[in-house]
Amino acid sequence: MPLPEEIARPAPGKYIAGSLVSLLVILLLAWQADVAGSLSMLARLEPGFLVFCALAYSGVYLARALRFRALLAGEGIAFTDLLSVVSIHNLLNMLMPLRSGEVSFFLLLKKVSGVGYSKGAASLLLSRLYDLVTFFFLVAVFAVSELMRRDGQLVYLAVLYPVAGGLYLLLFRKLEPALSLLFRGLDWAAGAFGKERAFMRRASGHLSGFRTELASMTSDAGTVRIAACSLLVWLLNFWMFHEFVSSLEPGVSFFQSSIGSSGAVLTTMLPVNSPGSVGTLEGGWTLGYVLAGVDKNAALASGILMHVFVIAFGTVLAALAAARLGAGRFFREGP
């Protein structure tokens, strides 16, 4: 299936830039950290904890698929199809540089379920927006929780969490007005540059359709379900991150681990990520955990192990999804 002509392909120079950034981070890690010591720590690990990591990561995929099901509630897409699309898309997004794997979501969605590019792209944009809101919100809550833990004031968590939960739902309900404001700004920009130009006319037309799709999703009554799925995605992610770090440094608290892992998450948002985020993810992970008070060698070792695990496990899930989609097409269309 050909790509829509509106999708811009990253320039080769950006791929080179991403690789250079990755190489620079790897060199800095090799210079600043005891890489040999970190790798020797991995040899002493008991592999049993990977079972819990696999359960948590599988839960992340399920929660993401459930969120897309809520966003695309009117499309009647089978949950197993959505889960297959999510599995393949997540792997491609991890492996391809500059987050160019994002386009695979609405391309796969169109091919598997016939959902239009505009609706697929709108659901992906909203899911990313919900991820950003949830991630930063939880990091802030966990930072406060860690301060309370160190001061011996955990009893106040009984007040903090209900208040935080109410504020979280309020944030989700306010996303629609925020998006409306954004589109009004884009409409103003289109008028300022001149709608009579052919490019601006095309952009304005696409923007109008995109805006309609977003409005239909954000005004749906499933806001609570979408918020719950987004919360589950990140709680499971943070649980998995904690399993990796605590396996090498048992004294790390869940709150401390969640704050430290934000370094790795933030590096995935860089516009110059290398293929597979090799180097940049380990650098962000190590820096975040060192700032959170984790031993440098344990931070680097757990980052390497976590990265290998998510790619390997993601590859298995994507392969199973591809096999399922291929078998489904065979039975629908015949040999």
C-alpha positions in Angstrom: 0.0 0.0 0.0 1.6 3.3 -1.0 2.2 6.1 1.5 -0.1 9.1 1.4 1.7 11.9 -0.4 1.2 14.2 2.5 3.6 12.2 4.7 7.0 13.7 4.6 10.0 11.3 4.7 12.9 12.3 7.0 15.9 13.6 5.1 19.0 11.3 5.0 20.9 14.0 6.8 18.7 13.6 9.9 19.4 9.8 9.9 23.1 10.6 9.9 22.7 13.2 12.7 20.8 10.6 14.8 23.6 8.1 14.3 26.3 10.7 15.2 24.4 11.6 18.4 24.1 8.0 19.3 27.9 7.4 18.7 28.7 10.5 20.8 26.6 9.2 23.7 28.1 5.7 23.5 31.6 7.3 23.6 30.7 9.4 26.6 29.3 6.4 28.4 32.4 4.4 27.7 34.6 7.2 29.0 32.5 8.1 32.1 31.2 4.7 33.2 32.8 1.4 34.0 31.2 -0.5 31.1 33.1 -3.7 31.9 31.9 -3.5 35.5 28.4 -2.9 34.5 28.4 -5.9 32.2 29.8 -8.1 34.9 26.8 -7.2 37.1 24.5 -8.6 34.4 26.2 -12.0 34.7 25.2 -12.3 38.4 21.5 -11.7 37.7 18.8 -14.3 38.4 16.6 -14.4 35.2 13.4 -15.1 37.1 12.6 -11.3 37.4 12.2 -11.2 33.6 8.9 -13.0 34.0 7.5 -10.1 35.9 9.0 -7.7 33.3 7.3 -9.7 30.5 3.9 -9.6 32.4 4.2 -5.8 32.8 5.3 -5.2 29.2 2.5 -7.4 27.9 0.1 -5.3 30.0 1.4 -2.1 28.4 0.5 -3.5 25.0 -3.0 -4.6 26.1 -3.6 -1.2 27.7 -2.5 0.7 24.6 -4.8 -1.5 22.5 -7.7 -0.9 24.9 -7.1 2.9 24.6 -7.2 2.8 20.8 -10.4 0.7 21.1 -12.0 3.5 23.2 -10.7 6.2 20.8 -12.0 4.3 17.7 -15.2 3.1 19.4 -17.4 3.8 16.4 -15.3 1.9 13.9 -16.2 -1.6 15.1 -12.5 -2.8 15.0 -11.9 -6.2 16.6 -9.7 -6.0 19.7 -7.3 -8.6 18.4 -6.8 -6.6 15.2 -6.0 -3.5 17.2 -3.6 -5.5 19.5 -1.8 -6.8 16.4 -1.5 -3.3 14.9 -0.2 -1.9 18.2 2.4 -4.8 18.5 3.9 -4.2 15.0 3.7 -0.4 15.3 5.5 -0.3 18.7 8.4 -2.4 17.3 8.8 -0.3 14.2 8.7 2.8 16.3 11.4 1.5 18.5 13.7 0.4 15.7 13.2 3.2 13.1 15.1 6.5 13.7 13.5 9.9 14.2 10.2 8.2 15.2 9.5 7.6 11.6 7.9 4.3 12.6 4.9 6.3 13.8 3.4 6.3 10.3 3.1 2.5 10.4 0.2 2.8 12.8 -2.4 4.4 10.5 -1.0 2.6 7.5 -1.5 -0.8 9.2 -4.9 0.4 10.6 -6.1 1.3 7.1 -4.9 -2.1 5.7 -6.3 -4.2 8.5 -9.5 -2.5 9.3 -10.2 0.1 6.6 -10.0 3.1 8.9 -9.1 6.3 7.0 -5.7 7.9 7.4 -7.1 11.0 9.0 -8.9 9.1 11.7 -6.0 6.8 12.3 -3.6 9.7 12.6 -6.0 11.6 14.9 -6.2 8.6 17.2 -2.4 8.3 17.3 -2.0 12.0 18.0 -4.4 11.9 20.9 -2.8 8.8 22.3 0.6 10.5 22.3 -1.0 13.6 23.9 -2.5 11.4 26.6 0.9 9.7 27.1 2.6 13.1 27.6 0.0 14.3 30.1 0.1 11.1 32.1 3.8 10.7 32.1 4.6 14.2 33.4 1.7 14.0 35.8 2.9 10.7 37.3 6.5 11.9 37.6 5.4 14.9 39.5 3.2 12.8 41.8 6.0 10.3 42.4 8.5 13.1 43.1 6.2 14.4 45.9 5.7 10.8 47.1 9.5 10.2 47.3 9.9 13.4 49.3 7.2 12.2 51.7 8.8 8.7 51.9 12.2 10.2 52.8 10.6 12.5 55.5 8.6 9.6 56.9 5.3 11.1 56.0 3.8 8.4 53.8 0.5 8.7 55.8 -0.2 11.8 53.7 -0.3 9.7 50.5 -3.9 8.9 51.5 -4.7 12.5 50.8 -2.3 13.1 47.9 -3.5 10.3 45.7 -7.3 11.0 45.7 -6.6 14.7 45.0 -4.1 13.8 42.3 -6.7 11.4 40.7 -9.3 14.1 40.6 -6.9 16.5 39.0 -5.8 13.9 36.5 -9.4 13.4 35.3 -9.9 17.2 35.1 -6.8 17.5 32.9 -8.2 14.9 30.5 -11.5 16.7 30.3 -9.7 20.0 29.5 -7.8 18.5 26.5 -10.7 19.2 24.1 -10.7 23.0 24.8 -6.9 23.0 24.6 -7.1 21.3 21.2 -9.7 23.7 20.0 -7.5 26.6 21.0 -4.6 25.0 19.1 -6.7 24.7 15.9 -7.9 28.3 16.2 -4.2 29.3 16.2 -3.5 27.1 13.2 -6.5 28.7 11.4 -5.2 32.1 12.1 -1.7 31.1 10.8 -3.3 29.8 7.6 -5.1 33.1 7.1 -1.9 35.1 7.9 0.0 33.2 5.2 -2.7 33.5 2.7 -5.4 30.8 2.1 -5.4 31.6 -1.6 -2.1 29.7 -2.1 -2.5 26.2 -3.3 -0.4 24.7 -0.5 -2.4 26.5 2.2 -5.7 25.5 0.6 -4.7 21.9 0.7 -3.3 22.2 4.2 -6.5 23.9 5.4 -8.6 21.2 3.9 -6.6 18.4 5.6 -6.6 20.3 8.8 -10.4 20.7 8.7 -10.8 16.9 8.3 -8.3 16.2 11.0 -10.0 18.6 13.4 -13.3 16.9 12.8 -11.8 13.5 13.6 -10.2 14.8 16.8 -13.4 16.5 18.0 -15.4 13.3 17.5 -12.9 11.4 19.7 -12.4 13.9 22.5 -16.1 14.6 22.9 -16.9 11.0 23.4 -18.2 9.8 26.8 -15.3 7.4 27.1 -12.9 9.9 28.7 -12.7 8.0 31.9 -11.8 4.7 30.1 -9.2 6.5 28.0 -7.7 8.1 31.2 -7.7 4.8 33.0 -5.9 3.0 30.1 -3.3 5.8 29.9 -2.7 5.5 33.6 -2.4 1.8 33.4 0.1 2.1 30.5 2.5 4.2 32.5 2.1 2.5 35.8 3.0 -0.8 34.1 5.9 0.9 32.4 7.2 2.2 35.7 6.7 -1.1 37.3 8.8 -2.8 34.6 11.6 -0.1 34.9 11.7 -0.7 38.7 12.1 -4.4 38.2 15.2 -3.9 36.1 16.8 -1.4 38.5 15.9 -3.1 41.7 17.3 -6.4 40.4 20.7 -4.7 40.5 20.3 -2.3 43.4 17.5 -3.6 45.7 17.4 -0.5 47.9 15.8 1.7 45.1 12.2 2.7 45.9 9.5 2.5 43.3 9.1 6.3 43.4 12.9 6.8 43.0 13.0 4.4 40.1 10.0 6.1 38.4 11.7 9.5 38.6 15.0 8.1 37.3 13.5 6.4 34.4 12.1 9.7 33.1 15.6 10.3 31.6 15.2 7.4 29.2 11.6 8.4 28.3 12.6 11.9 27.5 15.4 10.8 25.2 12.9 8.9 23.1 11.3 12.3 22.3 14.5 13.7 20.8 14.2 14.6 17.1 17.6 12.9 16.3 17.2 9.4 17.7 19.3 6.8 16.1 18.0 3.4 14.8 16.7 1.6 17.8 17.6 4.5 20.1 20.9 2.7 20.7 23.1 4.8 22.9 20.7 7.7 23.4 18.3 5.6 25.5 21.1 4.1 27.6 22.5 7.6 28.1 19.2 9.1 29.2 18.5 6.1 31.4 21.9 6.3 33.1 21.8 10.0 33.6 18.3 9.9 35.0 19.0 7.2 37.5 22.4 8.7 38.6 20.6 12.0 39.3 18.0 10.0 41.3 20.8 8.5 43.5 21.4 5.1 41.8 24.9 3.7 41.4 26.3 4.6 38.0 27.3 1.0 37.1 23.9 -0.4 38.2 22.1 2.3 36.2 24.1 1.6 33.0 23.8 -2.2 33.4 20.0 -2.1 34.0 19.6 0.3 31.0 21.4 -2.0 28.7 19.4 -5.0 29.9 16.1 -3.1 29.7 16.8 -2.0 26.2 17.7 -5.5 25.0 14.6 -6.9 26.7 12.1 -4.5 25.2 13.4 -5.0 21.7 13.6 -8.7 22.0 10.2 -9.1 23.6 8.7 -6.5 21.2 10.1 -8.5 18.3 8.4 -11.7 19.5 5.0 -9.9 20.0 5.3 -8.2 16.5 6.2 -11.6 14.9 3.1 -13.2 16.5 1.0 -10.3 15.4 2.2 -10.4 11.8 1.6 -14.2 11.7 -1.9 -13.7 13.1 -2.7 -11.0 10.5 -1.3 -13.1 7.7 -3.2 -16.2 8.8 -6.4 -14.1 9.2 -6.1 -12.8 5.6 -5.5 -16.3 4.4 -8.7 -17.6 5.9 -10.7 -14.6 4.7 -9.4 -14.6 1.1 -8.5 -18.2 0.7 -5.2 -19.7 -0.7 
